[in-house]
């Protein structure tokens, strides 16, 4: 359903940005170290452009032209623009990856629509700033030191596996793909009997295929984790995704 009212949309963005203080963070250098500073007091007007009335309906090229590099120090790391054409309002969002990830983007849009439609959103009580402080404390723990030692040993002498180049079946030299439907219910039942997750099962199968195709005894790839390790992190704004190495040898994968 198209959005039709620019001012309520602008107010909704204002409310949501204020509820998620990490969106107002700015990069700075403190004692020679790059940090993200809280700027909760910053005015919303710093972040938003518009409403701007357009003479024609905006398309992809219009919004793509609005994307530009961020001035990383001293200016906001997110931008919003509100544009209207006839009876429709369009919201443009441009947010630096330093302060957002895919789950954050989805939550941000959902919250804006909630407020626009008359609902409310609760301000964050646990923020990405709090999570950053937790990470700093974790670095001082014995568990962190043990994890660092484990990964150092796991990755010793390894380089990332390079997937062999593929071409389409037509022989035109372009990349191609194969689509295969897997029996989901049967795999889930098999995993249940083995006591393993479906994701680990599929990962192990993939690693074995990659090992055979590359001809390497041990293969190394990276996977991503959401980084949202407890319930308080599910609805907050920030960049939490972690990259984890996976090593496989003789069909045994270690993460």
Secondary structure, 3 states (H helix, E strand, C coil): CCECCHHHHHHHHHHHHHHCHHHHCEEEEECCEEEEECCCCCCHHHCEEEEEECCCCCCHHHHHHHCCCCCCECCCCEEEEEEEECCEEEEEEEECHHHCCHHHHHHHHHHHHHHHCCCCCCCCCCCHHHHHHHHHHHCCCHHHHHHHHHHHHHCCCCCCCCCCCCCCCCCCCCCCCCCCCCCHHHHHHHHHHHCCCHHHHHHHHHHHHHHHHHCCCEEEEEEEECCCCCHHHCCCCCCCCEEEEEEEECCEEEC
